[in-house]
Amino acid sequence: LSETELAQRLFEAAYRSASEENDLWWQIRALQELGWQDELKEVLIQHQSEIEETGTSLLREALYQATGEKDKLDEERRRRAEGIRIERFSPQE
């Protein structure tokens, strides 16, 4: 079994497990890693209201990308970028 095949099987198992446990975040991450775009879009759309109400910024970005809602995608990315704060550390003296 190659490393790529092993990773594929592990993500397939993770997707099945996440589906059984209704763990939306892991379902989406596994589908993204597997490259299963049709299934990913289906899951995102099925859970659209849940993602918009309680999902993370990254889940909302994935949703808007899947649905082609460019304005919402851009807004979500802008909000996330504003939330990132860069701190400069000075060497301890």
C-alpha positions in Angstrom: 0.0 0.0 0.0 1.5 3.3 -1.0 1.5 6.4 1.2 -1.0 8.1 -1.1 -3.4 5.0 -1.0 -3.1 4.9 2.8 -3.9 8.5 3.1 -6.9 8.0 0.8 -8.2 5.1 2.8 -7.7 7.0 6.1 -9.7 10.0 4.9 -12.4 7.8 3.5 -12.7 6.2 7.0 -12.6 9.6 8.6 -15.5 10.7 6.3 -17.6 7.6 7.1 -17.0 8.0 10.8 -17.7 11.8 10.8 -20.9 11.1 8.8 -22.1 8.5 11.4 -21.3 10.9 14.2 -22.8 14.0 12.4 -19.5 15.8 12.7 -19.9 18.3 10.0 -16.4 19.9 10.3 -14.7 16.5 9.8 -17.0 15.5 7.0 -16.0 18.6 5.1 -12.3 18.4 5.9 -12.2 14.7 4.8 -14.1 15.5 1.5 -11.7 18.4 0.8 -8.7 16.2 1.3 -10.2 13.5 -0.9 -11.0 16.0 -3.6 -14.6 14.8 -3.8 -16.0 18.1 -5.0 -19.5 16.9 -5.9 -20.0 15.3 -2.5 -18.5 18.3 -0.7 -20.9 20.7 -2.5 -23.8 18.4 -1.6 -22.9 18.3 2.1 -22.3 22.1 2.3 -25.6 22.9 0.7 -27.5 20.4 2.8 -26.1 22.1 5.9 -26.2 25.7 4.6 -28.4 27.2 7.3 -26.4 25.5 10.1 -23.1 26.7 8.6 -24.3 30.2 8.2 -25.7 30.4 11.7 -23.0 28.5 13.7 -20.2 27.5 11.4 -16.6 28.7 11.5 -15.4 31.3 9.1 -13.6 28.6 7.1 -16.8 26.5 6.8 -18.7 29.6 5.6 -15.9 30.3 3.1 -16.2 26.7 1.8 -20.0 27.1 1.5 -19.9 30.3 -0.4 -17.2 28.9 -2.7 -19.4 25.9 -3.4 -22.5 28.0 -4.0 -20.7 30.6 -6.1 -21.7 33.4 -3.8 -18.7 35.6 -4.5 -19.8 38.7 -2.5 -20.4 36.6 0.6 -17.1 34.8 0.1 -15.2 38.0 -0.3 -16.9 39.5 2.8 -16.1 36.4 4.9 -12.5 36.5 3.8 -12.3 40.2 4.7 -13.7 39.5 8.1 -11.3 36.7 8.8 -8.3 38.8 7.6 -9.4 41.6 9.9 -9.4 39.2 12.8 -5.8 38.1 12.2 -3.5 40.2 14.3 0.2 40.2 13.6 2.3 40.7 16.7 6.0 41.6 16.6 8.2 40.0 19.2 11.3 41.7 20.2 14.2 39.7 21.5 14.4 39.6 25.3 17.0 41.8 26.7 
